[in-house]
Amino acid sequence: MPKLEFVLVYGSLIFEPNENDANDHKTFDAGYIMVNGGYLEIGTEDFPYTSKLTITMHGDKSDPYLPVYGNKVIAVRYGQLEMHGQPRSHVWTDLHQTANIGDTSITLSDVGGIELDWQPGDKIAIASTDYDGTHSEVRVISSVTSRSTTPVITFDEQPLMYKHFAEEVSLSAEDSIIMRAEVGLLSRNVVYRGDP
């Protein structure tokens, strides 16, 4: 599909999923999307979008701004935007134990019996736990075990470059602090992003 410079929605713009193929991947590229008194739908709460869709917004900070809204944006003025992808069992959690430099797997905190639906090929982000926020790391899952208790996520393609802390630290006999790196699921079937 071509990149559209400006999309103005007065009526309805509805993205329909491919009900027969969950892996069907559509793309939509634009500089601006303005929903002005209209309706933009990518799935609803009751009927989430079931196949794959990537909406990519193009432009940079020197492009003209829509007054109030900015640039490289979906702007909604007196309209409605519905964007619902497939629900996931967990979108973020934290580490059960510290992950060290060179590790190729991490152990997540107990998921309380709710089976973790993360799959090989999904991307995760592991937050930084030191003073440098750039020490967050993104990895692709290669396997998952112990899905209903303390899941172990393996990513063979690249060992961790930084330590990610996960412990309870005692401050006194009565006080302690639980400090654990957060782990977030980045993979979704509906993706809204800026141009890479």
N, C-alpha and C positions, 0 to 999 in steps of 0.2 A: 504494500500500500504506500502511496506517496506521502511525503510530509506536507501537511496542510498548515498554512501560515496562521489563519484565524478561523475558528469554528464558533459560530454564533447560534445558540439553541434558543429559539422562541417557542417551539412546540416540544416534541419529544425526540430524544436520541436514546435508543435502547439497544444495548449490545446483547445479542442472544447467543447463549452457549451452544455448542454442538452436543446435543443430548446423547448422541451415539458414540462419541469419542472424547473421553476425558482428557486425552493428550493432544487434542486439536489445539494449536496455538495461534491465536490471532494477534496482530499488532496494530496499534493506532499511534501515529506520530503527528504532533502539532506544536505550534509555537504558543498559541493561546487557545483556551476553550472558555467561552463566556456563556453561562446559562442565565439568560435574561428573561425571567418569568416563565421559563420552561422547565423541562424535566429530563434529567440524565440518569439512566439506570444501567448499572452493571450488577445484576442480581439484586435480590431484595432479602430482607431478614428471613422471611418465610421460604423463599426460593433462591438460595445462593447461586452465584455463577458457578457452573460445574466444570467447564473446560478451562483452558488457559488463555489469559489476555494480558498483554503488556502495553500500557499506555506510556509513551515517552514524550516528555515535554522538551522542546528544543529552544536554544537561545543562550544568551549570557547577560551579564550585568549591564552591558552597554545598550541592550535592546530597549526600545520604548516601553514605558510602563503604562499599564491601564490605571487610570486614577483610582486610588484607594487599594487596588488589588495587586499591583506590581506586574512583573513579567514572568514568563515561563510558568503559567498558572492555570488551574481550573478555577474560574471565578463564578460565584453564584450570587445573583441579584434578583430577589423576589422569586426565586425558583427553588428547585429541589434536586438534590444529588443523593442517589442511593448507590453504594458501592459495597457489595458483600460477596466475598469469596467463600470457598469451602471452610467451615469451621475446623480448627485443629485442636487436638486434646490439650496441648500445652504450647503456648507461644513463647514463654520464657520460664526459666527456673534458675537454680544456682548450683554451684559445685558442692558435692558432698565432702570431698577431700581436695587438698592442694594439688594442683597440676604443675609439674616442674618443667623447666627447659628440657627439650628433647623428648618429652612424652608424646606418644601417638594415640593416646586415648585419655578420656576424662570420665570421672564417675559423678553423676548428677545426684542431687538430693532426692530423698524418697518421694515418689510421686503419689503415694497414698493409695495404691491399688488401682488407680486410673491408668490404663495402659497408654504409654507414650506412643504416639503414632508417627514419630519421626522416622524417615526412611533413608536407605542408602541413596546418595545423590542429592539429598537436601543440604542446604548451606546453613551453618550456624555461626554466631558471633560469640566470642568469649571476651568479657569485659576486662579491661586493665584493672589491676589492684595496686599498682604502684603510683608514683607521682606523675607519670607520663601517660596521658590519655591515649597517645598513639600506640600504646602497647596492647590495644585490643587486637584480637586475631580472628580471622574468618577461615573456617575450614569446611570441607565437604565430607559428609558422613560416608564411611564405607561399610560400617555394620553397627547394629544396636543389639545389646543383650540385656537381660533382666528388666524388661520393659515395664513391669508393674511394681517394682520395688525401688532399687537404686540403679537406674539404667547406666550402662557403660557404653559410651559412644567412642567408636574407633574411627580414626581418619589417617590412613596410611600414606597419603601423598606428601605430607610435609609435617615434620615434628614441630612442637611448639617452640617458639623463639623466646618466650618470656614466661616467668613464673606467674601463676594465677592462684592467689591465696584463698584458702577456705578453712577457717577454724573458729572456735569459740575461745576468746581471749579473756582470762580472768583479770579483773581490775582489783578486786578485793574478795573477801569471803562471801559477800552478798551480791556483788555486781560483776557482770561479765558483758562482753560485747560479741555478737555473732557477726563475723565478717566473712562473706563468701562472694566470690566472683559470680556475676550474673552470666547466664548463657541464654541467648535468644535464638529462636528459629527465624531465619531470614527468608526461607522458601515459602512462597505462596502461589496459588494458582492465578490470582489477580495481582498485578504489580503496577504501581504508579511510580514513575521515576523521572529524574532528569536525564538528559542525554549523556551517555558515558564519555 
